[in-house]
Amino acid sequence: MTESGQENGGGKLLSIIIPAYNEERRLPASLAKIDAFLQQQPYGAEVIVVDNGSTDRTVAVASEFAASHHWAQVIQASVRGKGLAVKVGMQAACGDFRFICDADLSMPIEEIAHFLPPHSNGFDVQIATREGQESRRIGEPFHRHLMGRIFNRIIQWTALPGMQDTQCGFKMFNRAAADDLFSVQQMVGIGFDVELLFIARKRGNNIREVPVTWSFDADSRMRLIYDSLYILLEIQQIHRNWQRGFYARPGS
């Protein structure tokens, strides 16, 4: 990675935010891949690992990486919840484009290029999708895919019609959208993805789904049956929050 955007207060094109809960095993390899990728890029970037209440060596592993990479930092969130960890990281970021990145790196980091200019021109929010002919799913058991589609149907019927894959853990926001959406985000749990996209649509943001290659990880933290039921409660709360004006812009 060139140093021109890193020194003397230079701006950064990209911020990569990694929410991490008990990721001491997967995080080192993922950070090494991100490092190798960024070293080849001509733009300034930063990596922010947000610890989400880990009880293993996640903080130590991330801190060791940050100690030898001045463009990386570690933040410890005070309360558990992926939604909170993402919000903390997004609000600490300074990049023109801000990317949520799962610690397992199930999407090859090289595909981040498809979320940056010139591909991103005109879009405020971009979400990775594992659906469609241009997407590839590697190693996913049939029952997991089936349950995931049922989960998506619930979300489409109740909150985000036409959106094929809201729960893939890789999403890009431009600076303006990130500053706006994360300032009103309420959800700290799994409903935060739906909440952000729901608000983005209400705000009139331009959103697109970006086909990606995605590899199944048997260590996935998603509990399909429990989470499918829980998301219904969160979606109800999102609608109530909207009706009560919790997502309104200041002064509106």
N, C-alpha and C positions, 0 to 999 in steps of 0.2 A: 504494500500500500504506500502510495506516495505520501511524503510528510507535509506537502504544501498546505493541505487542509487541516493539519493537525497542530501546527505550531503557530505562535504569534496571534492567537485568537481567531485563526481562520475558521470559516464556516465548515460544517460537515453536511454532506449530502445525505448520509444514511445513518440511522440509529437502529441497532438490533437489540430488542428487549427480550430477554429470556427469563420467564418465570420458572422458578426451580424449587421443587419440594422433594427432598431426599433423592437427589440426583448425583451423588458422589460417583456412582458407577458409570453413568452415561455421559455426564458433563465433560470430562476430560477429552474424550474423542471428538465430541461435537465442537468444543472450543478450538481444538486443533484444526478441524476442517474449516471452521469459519476463519481462523487466522490465515490458513493457507490461501483461501479464496480472497480475502481482503488484501493480502500482500500483492496480489496481481492486479488490483483495481487502481484507476487513476484518480479516484476521488477520496475525500476525507470521510472517515466513518468512526463510529464508536459502538462498543458492546456494553450493555448494561444487564448484569445478572441480578435478578431480584429474588433473594431467598424468601421462601414462603413458610417459615416456621420449621425448617428441616431439623431433624434429630440426628442426622448422620454428619458426615464431613463435607457436606455441600458447600458451606461457607468457606471452609479451609481450602478446598479445591479451587473454588472460584477466586478466592483472594490470592492464591499462589499464581494463578494465571494473570490476574490484574497487576500483580507486583512486577511482572516482566513485560507487560504490554500497557503502555501509558494511556492508550485510548480505551482501555476497559475499566469498568468499575463494578463494585458489588454493593448492593443496597439490601438491607434487611427490613422487610415489611413487619409491622408490629402485630398484625392480625392475620390469621390464616384465611385463605381464599384466593384462587387464581385470579379472579376479577380484580381484587385489590392489588395483587402483585403487579398485574399488567398496568393498572392505573398509575401506581407509584413510578414504575419505569417510564411510562409515556410522559408523565409530567416532569420527570427529571431529564428527559432527552432533549437534545438541541438540533437534531438533524432535520433537514427539509423533508425527508421521507422517514417514517418510523414503522418498523417491522416487528410484529409479534412473532416469535420463533420458539416452537416447542423444544425443550431440552433434548429430546430424543433425535432431533434432526431427521425425522422420517421423510421430509421433503429435501432432496439434495440442495445444499446451499447455493449451488451454481444457478438454480432456477430463480433466485432473487432478481436476476437481471431482467426477467420478464415483468417485474413490478416497478421498474425504474424507467426514467426517460430513455428513449422516446415512447416506449410502450405505455407509460402511465399518463401521457398527455391527455388532459381533459377529465381525468378521474380523481375523485377525492378519496375514495375508499376502494381497495382491491382485496378480494378474498380468494385464497387458494381453493380450488374445487377438485374433488376426486371423482366427479361425475362427468359424463360426456365422452365422446369418441377420442378427443385429444388428451384425455387424462389416462393415467395408468395406475392401477392398484397392484401392488406386488405382495404376494404371500398372505392375503387376507382370507380367513376362513369364510365360507359361504354364510354361516349363521351370523357372523359379525356384520357382514355387509347387509344382510337382510334386516337385522335389528337397527342398523344405522339408517336404512331407508325409512323404516317405520318412524324412527325418531325424527327424521327430517320432515316426514309428512305431517307429524304433529305440529312442528314449527311452522310449516307452510300454511296449514289450515287455521292456525290461531294467531299468527303474527307476521310472517314474511312470505306471502304467496309468491311463487315463481323463483324463489332462491333455493338452489339445489343442494348447497353444502355450507351451512352456516357454522358448523362445529370443527372444521379443519383448523388446526392450531397455527396457521400461518396467514397473517393479514397485514396489509400495508395501509397506512394513513398518511396523507400529506400533512404538512405542518398546520395549516389552517383547520383542517378537519380534526386532527388530533387535539389541538388546543380547545376547540369547541366541544367535541363530543365527550372527552374525558373530564371536562370541567363539570359535567352534569351526570356522569355515570353514577349509578347507585348500587348496582348488584356486585357482590363480592364473590359469588359462587359461579356455577357453570352457566347461569343465565346471562352473564355479562356480554357474551358474543351476540346473542339475540337482542339484548337491550341496545347495544351500540348500533347495530344495523337498523333496528327499529327507529331509533332517534335520527340516524343518518337519512333514512327515507323520508321521515317527517320534515327534516330540514331541507330536503331537496338536493342532497348530495348526489353526485354521479358515482354509482357503484358498479363494479364489474367483477365477474368471477373469472379467475385465471386458471386454466387447466394445468395440473402439475402431475409429476410422477410421485407416488407416495408408497412407502413400504410399511407394511403392518408390523407393529412391535407387540409381542406377546405380553410385555410389561406395561401395556396401556393402563392408565389409571381410571378409564371410563367404566362405569358400572351401568350397563345399558338399560336394564329394567328399572333399577332404582332411579337413575338419572332421567329416564323418560318420564317417570311419574313426577319427579321433582321439578322438571322444567315446566310442566303445566302450571304449578304453583307460582313459579317465577314469572311466567308469561302473564298470568293474572295480575301479578304485582306490577309488571311493566305497564299494562294498560291502566291500572289505577294511578300509577305515578304520572302518566301522561295526562290523564283527566284532571289530576290535582295540580298540574302545572309545575311539577318537580323538574321537568326537562326544559322549561322555558328559558329563553335567552335573557340575560340580565336586562331589566328595564322594559321587557315586553309584557 
